[in-house]
């Protein structure tokens, strides 16, 4: 291995071989498969930013007033879009599980 990091994929895997099972599990759960970086949270993407903005507007204005329903609908659609994107394209199992959890919490109140 050189000073810039593993020179081959095999050397990187050999380094993982010395880790405990718990560390390997956490590495598997949080590691981005493309970049190798640990990703737990990310700066909000567009659907999540829309949800945050809609939530802020709804809370700043009267939630039961004229703007309450439209901002709730926009926020719910944005959060569902974010969840589905995370389930489909999340960079690691943690992000996919988080998307599944959020989508489930959005759907549960609407199930019979």
Steps between C-alpha positions, in 0.01 A plus 500: 500500500637844415455818703205618292284204603443153365647454155266216413155386600652183648715698743192688616318171558798361688482800732133423565585141589660616825184681614247363747159384382335810653731737316443309175123522549515875562730541202255305281204703632642851461764479222419657160559223245626739232728735691590294806405788732284454809158659435252532784333829410540723197422859424132509400429434137214674317203291628626516858564876471143547368365300794703710746380824339136387495524396864652836596229691311225290657641554849562872447148558374183364655511120437120488493465810283482552126861390440490200735364240259697600188831511687423167667425340162816643342707391800355149503557451126857631531579272794350198324706583189815522713417168668443318172824642358693380807345153476586475131834680484631534856880474518499242779263274693454763772366756251267241343371397844449865597299558182291191574435614857396850395273372220342250740426773754342705222279212384392346833246769596327452164463122517168348610 
